[in-house]
């Protein structure tokens, strides 16, 4: 399409005006833009909800600027639309002063420069140039939301970027994008250029990633005393290639092919061997007996040298993820010994729970393990290769180690599940000694806590909230967690004034009749308890994490669906993370379980005391692993779920990326992969299914979806299928995909 045609599509980004649409099987023609007049009002309200609720939460963020004394800091806080004030905190005596300018607070002029990045200039898209791309790196500990600002100044939601992750977004030269916090605060505005750009989101605005020329690395890892170098050698292994067709490139009439490296479960992997190269040029090959089958896609292994250069250490994660070792290699002889070893009959969560810290001064190692059923810390004698003691204990997991103070022999960490009556996912700051004594929980309030320490670690800012509790920011003393002063309490009256409703937290027993399952319930703004509402579940059951909201957020994805006249729910069933090994192990070689036995019980229990939840009309939607889950609902649980929208699903774990799938499904590839495959079980489909996929998806092979399409056709099943041109992973979060999802749910769950 030419640029003039692009400009005609003012309500949607030009990229999606060229989307192809067809239905397969026996399904009806998908009339994407025909909406009944009785539904038009709800649909319009849903589409406008993100804009109407944006920038309606104030005093919800503190970005501290500490002064050299380590006891004083200032910050700027938004108090109303377009208004803010400066706050000066004296941590020594707990005083709080406010002023309209920094000068009034008696701060030097140079401090004012730090506020320049806080001014966000909104502008609309005025031109559509060449096809391009954006990459966002979210370094915050909270999710952010992404909007395209169209030619009319409208804000079109494109999903978000999860905390600590990256996201690539197709765009055009000249298109303008807005990044906001979860509560709608404007964080940054960027504009697409002719070349792809990378931006870092760090809480101080946004900065362009510097593209430095790569320096030629030194060959291998040199010992501290310079006497030798190690590097790995491995036979070359052919990497699988995945070919993707870009059907409608912006600069060509003809399609283009894109070929990417994409290793899948069961593919051959390189088997590296350590080689020690001495200063005289002689080489010593290190026997592979204790690391013969490592899980490594690159063929590289990382080494850490002992300070005295006597040996180096490396991690060995055996393919299949049931054996994990830290090994030491003698630099002179090449002899290999085991420092620490972990085994499991299911899986070792190497990608999330393999933290360690070397205490070279004492010849010890702090090592993370789930050997007693919970994620805890252990102290090892690194020289003898034996455990000395278990540092943390209890039926709760260590979530993250924040700091190891070698001088004081203290560990600072986040943990959850510490109190029986509190949500077991809430994270709290804790401290204890290397020997396991002196345990102290430093945050006490019922909520999820995020902490930021002062430069000298004497104080910390505690930001806590819940799904149903707006953020509170407090300054506390590190030594005992004592309150110095309250900094801010989020103001949400303007948000509530838009009709936005607070999520409701709900707990019910899981399949075993004992374990609590936690989730949230979201109602529409015009909720009427006298009515009956269909239920729609937002699902993502990836075993690597937990996903039901635990912190305050506008939850735009949930609320936009709810505005259509639905009750939206989200929960974490068994097989997801952060509830102990037994809870987690449900997913092992059983990805299709997805916690459905718990989910159905949870929804039914909620409906017992909420007569406005209609159990005869239940739908589900999700993307990526959630797309696999959503379709599985109609294969194995169509007695309960009647409608599903599956976006970019990894429908067959043999088709998806190796690291994620072998982590939970194991190796070699066996019948468990077949049993969890949506393609293999396509003939079991009952209910209304919409499949969405981005033709340029490089995260999950798009063929994972089209193979499901083929299987459904072969089985003679009726369903709807929408490939979206020019789009990558998360195609249902584009305006076009999102609208199709909304219409599909309404058509089949609200026939009235």
Secondary structure, DSSP 8 states (H G I E B T S, - for coil): --HHHHHH-TTS-GGGGG---EEETT-----TT---HHHHHHHHHHHHHHHHHTT--BS-----EE-TTSSEEEEEEEEETTEEEEEEEETTTTEEEEESSTGGGT--GGGGGGGGGG-----------SEEEEEEEE-SSS-EEEEEE-TTS-EEEEEEE-TT-EEEEEEETT-EEEEEETT--EEEEEE--SS-EEEEE-SSSEEE----------SSEE-TTSSEEEEEE-------EEEEEETT-TT-SS-EEEEEE--BTT------EEEEEETTS-EEE---TTSTTB--SSS---EEE-TTSSEEEEEEEBTTSSEEEEEEEETTT--EEEEEEEE-SS---TTTS--EEEETTTTEEEEEE-TTSS-EEEEEETTTTEEEEESS-SSS-EEEEEEEETTTTEEEEEEE--STTS-TT-EEEEEEETTS---EE---SSSEEEEEE-TTSSEEEEEEEETTEEEEEEEEETTT--EEEEEEE-B-HHHHTTT----EEEEEE-TTSSSEEEEEEE--TT--TTS-EEEEEE----TT---S--S----HHHHHHHTTTEEEEEE--TTSSSS-HHHHGGGTT-GGGTTHHHHHHHHHHHHHT-TTEEEEEEEEEEETHHHHHHHHHHHH-TTT--EEEEES---STTTSBHHHHHHHH-SS--HHHHHT-TTTTGGG--SEEEEEEETT-TTTTTHHHHHHHHHHHHTT--EEEEEETT--S-GGGSHHHHHHHHHHHHHHH---
